Amino acid sequence: MVKLALAISLVLGLGVASCTLFDEDPPDDSCEVDTDCFRAQGEVCNQMTHECEVRSDAGVDAP
């Protein structure tokens, strides 16, 4: 019975650990158009560098 419990916990542990193998990388700041960026925070796509940047006129929260 102990061997069965050990085998089950080993299989479950390997199953949980394998999830990290299929995890995607966090999104980068590269873009082609403005809709590729996080528009809710005022980001736009810089067409020269193809990176998302915050607009210079975007509001900033006060500390």
MODELLER restraints for C-alpha pairs under 7 A, 6 or more apart:
rsr = mdl.restraints
at = mdl.atoms
rsr.add(forms.Gaussian(group=physical.xy_distance, feature=features.Distance(at['CA:29:A'], at['CA:51:A']), mean=5.16, stdev=0.5))
rsr.add(forms.Gaussian(group=physical.xy_distance, feature=features.Distance(at['CA:29:A'], at['CA:52:A']), mean=5.20, stdev=0.5))
rsr.add(forms.Gaussian(group=physical.xy_distance, feature=features.Distance(at['CA:30:A'], at['CA:50:A']), mean=5.61, stdev=0.5))
rsr.add(forms.Gaussian(group=physical.xy_distance, feature=features.Distance(at['CA:30:A'], at['CA:51:A']), mean=4.44, stdev=0.5))
rsr.add(forms.Gaussian(group=physical.xy_distance, feature=features.Distance(at['CA:30:A'], at['CA:52:A']), mean=6.27, stdev=0.5))
rsr.add(forms.Gaussian(group=physical.xy_distance, feature=features.Distance(at['CA:31:A'], at['CA:37:A']), mean=6.75, stdev=0.5))
rsr.add(forms.Gaussian(group=physical.xy_distance, feature=features.Distance(at['CA:31:A'], at['CA:45:A']), mean=6.04, stdev=0.5))
rsr.add(forms.Gaussian(group=physical.xy_distance, feature=features.Distance(at['CA:31:A'], at['CA:50:A']), mean=5.20, stdev=0.5))
rsr.add(forms.Gaussian(group=physical.xy_distance, feature=features.Distance(at['CA:31:A'], at['CA:51:A']), mean=5.47, stdev=0.5))
rsr.add(forms.Gaussian(group=physical.xy_distance, feature=features.Distance(at['CA:31:A'], at['CA:52:A']), mean=6.32, stdev=0.5))
rsr.add(forms.Gaussian(group=physical.xy_distance, feature=features.Distance(at['CA:32:A'], at['CA:45:A']), mean=6.83, stdev=0.5))
rsr.add(forms.Gaussian(group=physical.xy_distance, feature=features.Distance(at['CA:32:A'], at['CA:50:A']), mean=6.06, stdev=0.5))
rsr.add(forms.Gaussian(group=physical.xy_distance, feature=features.Distance(at['CA:33:A'], at['CA:45:A']), mean=5.72, stdev=0.5))
rsr.add(forms.Gaussian(group=physical.xy_distance, feature=features.Distance(at['CA:34:A'], at['CA:44:A']), mean=4.93, stdev=0.5))
rsr.add(forms.Gaussian(group=physical.xy_distance, feature=features.Distance(at['CA:34:A'], at['CA:45:A']), mean=4.73, stdev=0.5))
rsr.add(forms.Gaussian(group=physical.xy_distance, feature=features.Distance(at['CA:37:A'], at['CA:43:A']), mean=5.82, stdev=0.5))
rsr.add(forms.Gaussian(group=physical.xy_distance, feature=features.Distance(at['CA:37:A'], at['CA:44:A']), mean=6.03, stdev=0.5))
rsr.add(forms.Gaussian(group=physical.xy_distance, feature=features.Distance(at['CA:37:A'], at['CA:45:A']), mean=6.53, stdev=0.5))
rsr.add(forms.Gaussian(group=physical.xy_distance, feature=features.Distance(at['CA:37:A'], at['CA:52:A']), mean=5.63, stdev=0.5))
rsr.add(forms.Gaussian(group=physical.xy_distance, feature=features.Distance(at['CA:42:A'], at['CA:54:A']), mean=5.52, stdev=0.5))
rsr.add(forms.Gaussian(group=physical.xy_distance, feature=features.Distance(at['CA:42:A'], at['CA:55:A']), mean=5.91, stdev=0.5))
rsr.add(forms.Gaussian(group=physical.xy_distance, feature=features.Distance(at['CA:42:A'], at['CA:58:A']), mean=5.67, stdev=0.5))
rsr.add(forms.Gaussian(group=physical.xy_distance, feature=features.Distance(at['CA:43:A'], at['CA:52:A']), mean=5.94, stdev=0.5))
rsr.add(forms.Gaussian(group=physical.xy_distance, feature=features.Distance(at['CA:43:A'], at['CA:53:A']), mean=5.10, stdev=0.5))
rsr.add(forms.Gaussian(group=physical.xy_distance, feature=features.Distance(at['CA:43:A'], at['CA:54:A']), mean=4.17, stdev=0.5))
rsr.add(forms.Gaussian(group=physical.xy_distance, feature=features.Distance(at['CA:43:A'], at['CA:55:A']), mean=5.87, stdev=0.5))
rsr.add(forms.Gaussian(group=physical.xy_distance, feature=features.Distance(at['CA:44:A'], at['CA:52:A']), mean=5.49, stdev=0.5))
rsr.add(forms.Gaussian(group=physical.xy_distance, feature=features.Distance(at['CA:44:A'], at['CA:53:A']), mean=5.51, stdev=0.5))
rsr.add(forms.Gaussian(group=physical.xy_distance, feature=features.Distance(at['CA:44:A'], at['CA:54:A']), mean=6.22, stdev=0.5))
rsr.add(forms.Gaussian(group=physical.xy_distance, feature=features.Distance(at['CA:44:A'], at['CA:55:A']), mean=6.40, stdev=0.5))
rsr.add(forms.Gaussian(group=physical.xy_distance, feature=features.Distance(at['CA:45:A'], at['CA:51:A']), mean=5.72, stdev=0.5))
rsr.add(forms.Gaussian(group=physical.xy_distance, feature=features.Distance(at['CA:45:A'], at['CA:52:A']), mean=4.57, stdev=0.5))
rsr.add(forms.Gaussian(group=physical.xy_distance, feature=features.Distance(at['CA:45:A'], at['CA:53:A']), mean=6.27, stdev=0.5))
rsr.add(forms.Gaussian(group=physical.xy_distance, feature=features.Distance(at['CA:46:A'], at['CA:52:A']), mean=6.12, stdev=0.5))
rsr.add(forms.Gaussian(group=physical.xy_distance, feature=features.Distance(at['CA:46:A'], at['CA:53:A']), mean=6.56, stdev=0.5))
